[in-house]
Amino acid sequence: MKPRHILFASAMAAATFGCSSNTTEGTENTTEAVATDDLQQKLDTYTSVRLTADLSSLSENEKKMIPLLIEASDIMNKLFWYEAYGKRDSLLTTLDNEAARKYTQINYGPWDRLNNNEPFIPGVGPKPEGTNFYPSDITKEEFEQANLSDKTSQYTFLRRDENDKLMTVPYHVQFKEEVTRVSELLKQAASLAEDAGLKKYLNLRAEAMLTDNYQPSDLAWMDMKTNKLDIVIGPIETYEDKLFGYKAAHEAYVLVKDMEWSDRLSKYAAFLPELQRGLPVPAKYKTETPGTDSDLNAYDVVYYAGDSNAGSKTIAINLPNDEEVQLKKGTRRLQLKNAMQAKFDKIMEPIAEELIAEDQQQYVTFDAFFANTMFHEVAHGLGIKNTINNKGTVREALKEHASALEEGKADILGLYMITQLHEKGEVAGDLKEYYTTFLAGIFRSVRFGAASAHGKANMVRFNFFKDNGAFERDEETGKYRVNYEKMREAMNKLSEKILTLQGNGDYAGVGTLLNEQGQISQQLQADLDRLSEANIPVDIVFEQGTDVLGLQK
C-alpha cells in the first residue's frame, strides 16, 4: 500500500438501475440489430462493485429509515429518465439484446455519456441539447422572445399549448403522482428520525417536493450537524440541460455519515475566508465572503439514483446550489469515501502505472486523491457567485457554459487550497503527491468526454498545463512527468483566468476557452486508447439496494 497521511478509507462501492416511465416521446426505428460485440466492449468500460457500508453504529430506527429513503430515491430514476430521454419502456422494449438494454440503462437513454453523447442504438439521432426539458423543435431565439416569467426557473418544463405557443409546466405538476409518493416516504422516514435536525429537514424536503420551493429545506439541511443518516434528493444539478443550463435534473444519494472522519475534516472550512482573500486575482473578483457555516463531511453512500447514477459516478458533492443559501450559510461538501476508494483502486492506480513516469508513480496516493477531490468541493465556495458588472449571477450570465467553467474553477482552486494549507502546515504529506495525483486525475476525468462538465473542464486544464510546461511527455515511454514548479505557476495563471471570466460574466470568452482548449489532441487520444487496450475501466456501476445492505424492505 502507498503512504497515507491525511485521510484513509477502505470500502467497496456499487448500484442498479431501473424503473418505468409513463412519459413522452418514444424511439422510432430502433429495432435494427445492435452489434453485441461492440456493446459488450462498451459495457466493459465500466466495472461493477457492491455499494455497502458499515451500519453497526446506526440505531434500529435509523436502519428502518434506509429502505424508505431508498424507495424514495428510486423514484428519482423514473423522473430522470423522463428528463434525459422521455419514455423509458418504449425504448427498452425495442432493443434486441441484453447488452443493448444494459448499456441503455447505464446511460439513461441511447446516447453514450462517456463518448460525447454519441448515439449507440441504430436509428437514434443526436441527443437534443435541451433533452426533454424543452420541445424538440425549440430555438434559442424563440425561448428568449417568450414572455414567460418562470421560463428560466430550474423547476419548470417548456411545453407547447394547443396553439403551439410555448408554456411552462412546473415539475411538481408534471410529476404530481410521483412526488406525492416521495413526500409520503420522506415523512415516514422523518417520523422515525431521532435527530431533530434530520427530522426537520426530511419534513421540509417532503413539502418541497410538492411545491418546488427548495430553499427552506436547503437551509434546514445546512443546519444539520449531528445526523448519522442523510439523503440528497430532488432536482439538483443543471448539467443535463446543454441548451441553457437552466433546468435541474432529479437525482438522489442515500448516505451514512462517518462521524470520526467528518470531525477530522471539519477544520478546513474555517480557512475559506482567509483563502478567499489570498486568491491570485484582483480584489474586485473576490469581494464576496464565503459562508462561515460550511461543512466538510465524509460519508459512505449506499444508494445512487437518477442524474448521479448516469454515466460517470459522482464521488463528492458540494451543495446547495442556491446562491442565496451559499452566501448566507455556505455549502456542505460530502466526500463519498467508499465510492472514492473503489475508483482509486480500480482506475486511478492502473492509470498511474500506464501513464505516469515510473519514479513519480510513488506520489499517486489515495490520500492525495481524497484530498484533491475534497478540496475541489470546498473550492466551489471560493471566488464569486455574482458578476461584477450587473449581469446577474455567474450561472445566469454564462448559461450552458457555467457548469464546465465552475468545475474547472473548483479543480484548480482545490489544488491552490492544498498548496496554501500545506505551506501553513495544515495539510500533511509531500506536496508532490497532490500534484502528481492531480495529473493522474486529469487522465481519469478526461475519459468522461466533452459531454461531461467535468470531462470538458479537465480537457481545458490539460491543454493549459501542457502549454505552460506543467508536465512533459517522454516520447520513448509515452509517460508523463510533472514539473512541480511550472505546475504551480500554471495553477495560479489558470485560476486568475477562470475567476476573471466568471466575474465578468464573459459568455463569449468562456465559449472561446472551451472551444479552443477543450479538445483532445491526437496524441492525448492515443494515450487514452492505451488505457482502454490495457482494460482499465473508465468508471464504475453499482450493485446496490436494501438486499445488498442486508436490510428488510
N, C-alpha and C positions, 0 to 999 in steps of 0.2 A: 504494500500500500504506500502511496506517496505521502509526504508530510502534510499534516493538518495543523493549522494554527488557530484561526478564529472560530471556525464552526465545523461541526461534524454531524453527519446524519447518515443512517443507512436504512433503506427500506426498499420495497419493490413497488411498482406502480402499474395501473391497468384500467379497462371500461367497455361498455357495449353501446349499441345504437338501437334505434328503432322507435316506432310509433307511427300512427297513421295520420292522415290529414284529410279534411273534408273541404279543401280549399280550391283555388282557382285552376290555372292552366295545367293541362296535361302535356305529354310529349307526343308529337306526331312522328311517324316514320322512324321509330327507334327499334324496330323488330328485326333489322338486318343482323346477321350473325356477328357477334363480337369476338375478336381474336382472343381466345382464352389464354394463350401463352403470354401475349402482351399484357393482359390484365393481371395475370399472376405475377408477372415481373413488377408491375406497379404495386401490387399488394405487398410484395417483398421489400418495398422501400419503407414499410412500417414493421416494427417488431412489437409483439404483444407482451404485455406484462399485467400482472394481477394487482389491482388497486386495493391494498389492505392497509390497516393501521392498528396500533395497539389501543384497544378500547378499555383496558383494565382499569384505568383511572376514572371512567365515567360511572355515574350512578345508574340505577336501574331505570329511572325516569328518562335520563339522557339517552340511554340505549334504546328506549322505546320511541324517542323522538326521531332517531335517524331514519327508520323506514318511512315515516311521514314526510320528512324533508326530501328523501329520495323520490317518493311518489310525486311530490310537488315539482321537483326538478325535472322529472321525466316528461312532464307536460311541456317544458321548455323545448324539448326536441320537436314536438309537433308544431309549435309556433315558429321555431326557426326554420323548419322545412318550408313552411308557407312563405316566410320572408326571403329565403335564399333561392327558392325554386318555384313552389306552387304546390301542386298535388302530388304527394309522395307516391301513393299507391298506384296511380295510373302510370307512373314511370317504372316502378319496380316490376309490375306485372308484365311489361313488355320485354323485359330483359331475358335473354335466352340461356344464361349460365350463372352459376353461383358466384364466380369471380366478379362478374359484372355487377351483380347485386351488392356484394360486399364492398366493392370499391365505391359504388354509388352511395352506400350508406356512410362510409367514412367521410365522403366529401359533401354529404347532404345535397346531392344533385349530380348531374352528369358532367361537371367541369372539374378538372384536376387542380386542386388548390396548391399542390406542390410543383405544378408546371404551368404557372401563369394563367390558370383557369382555362386551359385548352380543353375542348370537349373530348371525351374518350369514348362516347357512345355514338355510333354511326347515325346520321340524320339530325344530330343536335347542332344548332348553330352556335355562334359566340355567346358567351354569358352577357346578359344585359348589364350595363354599368349600374343601373338602378335596381337590379334584380327584380323582386316582386313588390318593392316599396312604392313603385310608380307604374303607371301604364306603360306597356312596352313601346308605344309609339310616341311617348312624350319627348319634347325637345327642351333644351335648357332655356331657350327663348320663351317658349310657352309657359314654362314654370315661372320664370322671372316676371312675366306680364300678368300672371294670375293674381287677382285681388282676393287672396285668402289669408286671413290673419294668422292662422296656425299652420301654414304650409311648410315652414321651416322647423316646426316642432319635432323633437326627437321621437314623438309618440303618436304620429299620425301617418296613415297611408294616403297617397294621392290616387284617386279613382275618377272615373268619368260618370256623369249622371246620364239620364235618359236623353238629354240633348247634346251629349258628347262633350259637355263642359267639365273642366276639372273641378273636383270636390275633395274634401278631406274626410277621412274616416278614422276616428280615434282608435288606438289599439284596444282599449277596454270595450269598445263597441264591436269591433271586428271579432274579438276573441271572448265574447261575453261568457259563453259556456265554460271555456277552459279556465279563464281567470277566476271565475266564481269557484270552481273546484280548487284551484291553487289557494285562494283565500281561505277556504274552509280548512284545508290541510295545514296551513300556517297557523291558523287559530287553534287547531287541535294540538299542534306542537307547542304553542305558547302556553296552553293550559297545563302542559307537563313541565315547562321550564322552571327551574329552581333559581336561576339567576335573574334578578329583577331587570337588568339592562337587556338581556336577551328576550325576556318576556315582552317588554315594551316594544322592542324592535320588531319582533315577529308580528305582533298585533298591528303595528303601524304599516308594516310591509304588506300585510293582508289587505288593509284598506287601500294602499297604493295600487295594488293590482287591479282594483275595481274602479279607480279614478284617474290613473296615470299621473297622480301627484306624488312624486317620489321624494321630494325634498324633506318632509318631516321624518320619514323613515331613514333617509341618509344621515340626518343629524343624530337620530337615535342610535344608529349603527356606530357613528363616531364616538358616542358617549359610552358604549360598552367597553368595559375594561377587564372584567373577571370571568367572562363566559368561557366555558370549555368547548362548546359547540358553536358553529357559525354556519350561515348559509348566505351566499350571494345569489340573488335570484331576481329576474326581471329583464327588461330591455336595458342593456348596459352600454356596450361599445358600438361605434358607428363605422367600423372597418368595412362592413359588408356593403354599405352604400358608397359605391365608387362614383356615382353621378355627382353628388354634392357633399357627401359625408355628413348629412344631417340626421339620418334615421338610425335609431338604436335597434339592435337585434337582441332577441331573447336568449338567455343563457342561464346556467346555474352551476354552482360549486357547493358541495356539502363538505364541511371542514371540521376537523378535530384539532384543537389548538394544543401545541406542545408548550406547556406553561413555562418550563425551565428555559427552553431556547428563547422564548419570547422575552423573558426577563433579561437575558443576555443582550438581546438586540435593542432593547428599549432606549438605551442611552444615545443612540445615534441621531434620533430625531431632534434632540436638543441642539445639535450643531447646525441645523438648517439656516437660521438667521445669519450666523457668522459666515457660513459658506456662501450664502446669497450675496453678502456684502463683498466677498472676495472674488466673485465671478470675473473672468477675463473679458470684460465688455464695458463700454461707457456707462456711467451712472444711470442715465435715463432708461436703460434697459433692465435695471434691477431695483427699481424703486419700490416694488411690491414686497411686502414682508410675508414669508411663508407662515402658514398657521402653526401655532405652537402646540397644538393638541394632536399632532401627527403620531401615529403608532407604527411600530415595526413588530410584526408577529410571525412566528413560524407555525406552520400547520402541516398535518397530513391530510391530503384531500381524498375523500372516499367516494366521490361521485362527480363526474363532469356531464354536462348536458347542453345541447344547443350550440350556440356560437363557439363556446370554449372547447367543444368537443370536435369541431370541424377541422379537418386537415391537421396542421401542426398544433400541438397542445401547449397551452399556457403553463408556465412553471412559476409565475409570480404575478401578483395583481396589485395595481395601485388605484384605489377608489376612495370616494365617489368622484365622478367626472364633473359634477355640478360646480362651476367656478365659484359661485357664491358660498357653497359649503366649504370649498377648498380654502378660500380666503378667511373664512370665519373659524373653521375647525381644523384645517389641514386635510390630510388624507391618511388612510390606513394602507400600509404596504404588507401584503400577505405573501410569505415565501412558502411555496408548496414543496416541502423538502423531500417527500417520498418520490414525487414525480421528477424532481430535480436530480435526485440520486440516480434514478433509472436512466435518465438521459445522459448523465455523465458517464456512467459505467458502460452503456451500450452504444453511445455515439461519440461523445467528446474524446475519450481516451483513444479509441481506434482512429479518429480523425488526426489527433496529435501524432500518433505513430506514423501515419502516412504522409502528413504534410508539414510537420514542424521539424526543424533541424534537430538531429539526434541529441546534441549537447544541450539543447533548450527544452527537450521533452520533459525533463525532470521538473520544470516550472509549471507544467499544466497540472493543477491540483483541484480537488473537489472544493476545498475551502475557498480558493480563488474564484472558482465558478460560482459558488454560492454567493460570495461577496459581490462579484460583478453583477450578478442577477439582482441581488438585494438592493445595491446602490443605484442600479438602473431605475428601480421603482421609487426609491427615495428621491432621485433626481427629477422625477416628474414634478415635484413640489418646488423646484428651483426655476429661476427665470421669470417669465412674465405671462400672465393669463389674459391681459387686456392690452390691445395695441396702444402705442404712444401717440397716435395721430387720429384718434376718434373713428377708427374703422371697426369698432366693436371688439368682441373677444378675438383672440388669435384663431380659435376654431371657426368662428364665423367668417373671418377675413380670408383664411386660407382654404376654406371649403374642402374639396376632396383631397387636397394635398396635406391637410392639417395632421392627419394621423401618422403618415410616414415621417414628416418632419419632427413631430413630437417624439416618436420612437427614437429617431436619430439623436435628438437632444438628450433624451434620458440615457441612452447608451454612453454618449461621450461625456456628459456631466457626471454620470456614475463613476467613470474612470477618474475624472477630475476630483470627485469627492474622496475616493480612495487615496489618491495621491496626496491630497491635503491632510487627511486624517492620519495617514501613515507618517507624515512628517511630524505630526503632533504626538505620535506615539499611541494613538487611539486604535490603530489597526495593526495587527501583528503580522509577522512573516516577511518574506523578501518581496520587495515591490516588483521584481522580475516575474514573480508568479502571476500577479494580477495582469501585467501587460502581455505576457505570453499566452495566458489563458484567454485573454480578451481577443487576441488574434485568432486563436483556435475557435473561439466562439463565433467570430465573423464567418468562418468557413461553414460552421454548422448552420447558422441562420440564413446565409445567402442561398442555401439549398432550398429554402422555403419558396423562392421565386419572387418575381415582381408583383404577383397578385397579393402578397402579404405585405402589410405595412412594415413589419419587422424585417422581412427579406429585402425590401426596397431600401430601407434605412441602412442596412448592412452593406449593400452594394455601393451606396454613396460613400460610406465611410472607408470601405476597402480601396476604392479608387482614389479617394482623397489622401489616404495614408500612403498609397503607392506613389502618388505624385509628389508627396512631401518626404519621401525616403524613410518612412517609419518601419519599413521592412525591406529585405532583399530576397530574391528568389535564386537559389543555386541551380544553374542550368543543367548540371550533371545529375543531381539527385532529384530535382524537382521539388525541393523542400524550402521552406521559408524560415528566415532568421529575423528576429526583431532587433531593430536598432532602438534601444531604450531611450536614448536622449532625443532622437528625432521624433519618436512616437509621442513623447511628452510635448514637444513643440507643436506637432500636428494636432494633438488633442486640444491645446489652447486655441489654436488658429481656427479649427473647425467649430469649437464651442462659440467663439465670437461670431462666426458667420451665421450659425443657426439662430442664435439668440437675437441677432440683428434682424434677420429675415422675419422672425416671429414678431418682434416688437414693432416692426414697420408694417406688418400685415401684408408683406410683399408677395402677393399671389403669383405674379409673373416671374419674379425672381426665384421662388421656390420651384415653380414648374420647370424653369431652366436648369436648376440644380439637379432635380430628379431625372430630367431627360438626359442631361449630359453626363452626370456622374452615376446614375442609377442603372448602368448597363453592365452586363457580364462580358468581359473580353473573351476572345477565343482561347487565350492562354489559361485564364481562370476556369473557363468551362472545361477545358481538357483536364485540368487538375481535379475539378469536381467529378468528372467522369471516372477518374481513378478511384474515387471513394465508392462509387457505385460498383465498379468492377471488383473492388475488394469486399463487396457485400456488406458495406457499412450502412445501416438503415438511416433514413432521413429523419424519421420521427417514430412515435410510439402510438399504439392503440391499446385500449384497456379491456380487460375483463373486470367488471365492476357490478356492484349492487348488493342487496341485502344477503343473498346467498354467499357471495364471496366473503362478506364480513361475518358470516355465521350468525346473522340476526333473523328473527322471525318477522314476517311482514305484518 
